[in-house]
Amino acid sequence: MILRRRHYLILEEMQKHPEGITRKEIVELIQRDGDSRYNRKAFVKDLPRIRKAMDVEIFSHNCGKNVWRYSIGQSTPDQQERAKMVGTLVANILENMFLKEFRDLGDKIQPIVIPQGHEYLHTIGIALRENRVLACTYRKFSDSEPYLCTLRPYALKAFEGRWYLLAKKNDEHQFKHFSLDRIQRLELTEKTFRPVSFNAKEFYAPFFGAFCDQSLKPQSILIRTNEQNAHYFRTLPLHHSQQELEPEGDTYRFRLQMCVTRDFEMEMRKYENTEWEVEN
């Protein structure tokens, strides 16, 4: 079932408003986007189509006086994870639609691009879904020659313009990351494996970036910066644990609860007039 731009816009707006949005607000949104004929009846017809195509729970709430609010279900952990995944999918689809519609603008639009490794995503997706072992030819930047290995895949993560596969190599027990742009060949095997109990969200939660040293423990990190940088931290938090503290004069402060990694240290070097320390 093919959805149109308006369907994704409706989902995006519901994602922004967990408390729900009214039919009137939805109709006005689509009309502002250029469909002046869109009305409440059209939305009522669109609703089951969106539910079926995206496999997402959308709840309606009667607020009285023929006012209904619509929201994506997020009352359970499973619903929250599903809503988050749908939000990511919708954002990517809308971006792709934008790039297609305005491709005549050429290099006036400079999107974020992950240039290599996308050809392996479908194969990895099947392996993750079916717990299939992958046969891989891999070459590190530090190696002169590639090597062959088998991988038991557990998760995919995008970071800083690269896709990374989290997997266990050969018969090893520890997790390792493999950058897709360094893979020279990747094939599904008929062999399956029984994955250990694993939660990707919990695995990456204490870290910034893709490289996760599980021997590290989260620490309290205090960031001091100026007003200009504070705006960046607010609009694009470094970590889900980020909290803004009361400023001290002209100094703005943020606290994080996370592991200190090389990725985090490199990120902090981007900001001038910014200091950070691990609190005791």
C-alpha positions, -999 to +999 in steps of 0.1 A: +000+000+000+015+033-012+012+063+011+014+099-001+032+129+014+002+139+034+000+106+052+036+110+064+030+146+074+001+134+096+023+108+113+051+133+118+027+158+134+013+131+157+049+122+166+055+158+177+024+159+199+022+128+221-009+143+237-027+142+203-038+166+176-073+174+165-089+167+132-091+204+126-053+208+132-046+179+108-068+193+081-052+228+084-018+212+083-025+194+050-042+225+035-011+246+043+010+220+026-009+227-006-039+205-007-067+231-003-094+205-009-084+183+020-112+180+047-123+159+077-139+132+056-107+127+037-088+124+070-113+098+082-106+077+050-068+082+054-067+070+090-071+032+084-048+034+054-021+049+076-026+023+103-024-006+079+005+006+059+027+016+088+015-011+112+012+016+139-014+021+166-033+054+164-057+062+191-086+086+190-098+105+220-132+122+223-126+156+240-162+166+239-183+188+216-173+167+185-136+174+191-114+143+186-076+141+192-054+115+175-021+102+188+004+074+182+002+048+210+031+051+235+017+038+267+038+007+268+076+002+262+068-018+230+046+010+217+072+036+225+099+017+206+075+012+177+066+049+177+103+059+177+110+036+148+080+050+128+092+085+136+127+077+121+112+060+091+088+089+084+116+115+087+137+096+062+108+091+037+099+128+039+135+138+033+137+114+003+105+129-011+120+164-007+152+155-025+133+138-054+109+168-058+137+194-058+164+174-076+164+200-103+181+224-078+213+203-081+241+212-058+221+239-041+210+212-018+237+194+002+222+165+022+239+143+046+251+113+027+265+079+038+284+072+006+295+036+011+281+004+025+244+009+017+246-020-007+250-044+023+220-031+043+194-054+028+216-085+034+223-074+070+186-068+075+177-103+065+205-117+087+193-097+117+157-108+112+165-145+106+196-148+129+217-159+099+255-160+099+272-138+074+304-146+054+325-114+053+356-102+035+369-073+056+398-050+055+408-026+083+425+007+074+455-005+093+458-038+073+475-043+040+453-073+031+417-082+037+407-112+057+378-136+058+355-141+087+320-151+098+298-127+116+268-132+139+250-098+136+232-081+165+226-045+155+232-017+129+242+018+139+248+050+118+273+075+131+293+103+115+285+094+079+291+056+083+271+025+090+285+001+116+275-035+121+277-048+157+285-085+155+304-113+170+333-126+148+339-163+142+336-181+175+345-151+197+321-139+225+328-102+226+309-077+205+328-058+178+319-031+153+325-035+116+323-004+093+303-012+062+326+009+041+355-015+048+335-046+038+346-059+004+322-088+003+292-099+024+270-129+019+242-147+037+250-183+048+225-210+055+239-213+090+218-198+118+228-190+154+210-185+187+215-149+198+222-142+234+199-119+253+205-084+238+189-050+238+205-025+214+190+005+231+205-005+265+238-014+249+243+020+233+226+040+261+257+049+281+277+061+251+281+088+226+290+075+192+294+040+178+323+026+198+312+011+231+337-002+256+316-023+279+343-022+306+336+015+311+311+028+337+289+058+333+302+090+350+287+124+358+301+149+333+298+186+338+300+209+307+306+246+310+301+268+279+290+301+266+255+312+255+261+306+218+272+270+223+244+265+248+218+269+220+235+241+201+234+218+231+197+225+237+186+219+202+207+189+196+215+172+229+248+153+231+231+125+251+197+114+262+208+120+299+216+157+292+202+182+318+207+219+318+217+234+352+213+269+365+239+292+348+267+307+368+269+343+355+277+341+318+286+304+320+260+279+309+261+244+324+250+209+313+253+176+331+255+142+314+255+107+328+275+086+304+308+069+296+338+090+285+349+076+251+372+088+223+341+097+203+329+120+230+363+136+235+366+143+198+331+158+197+338+182+225+369+195+206+345+210+181+332+236+206+353+267+214+351+283+249+338+250+263+352+229+291+341+196+306+351+175+336+342+143+353+326+151+386+336+132+417 
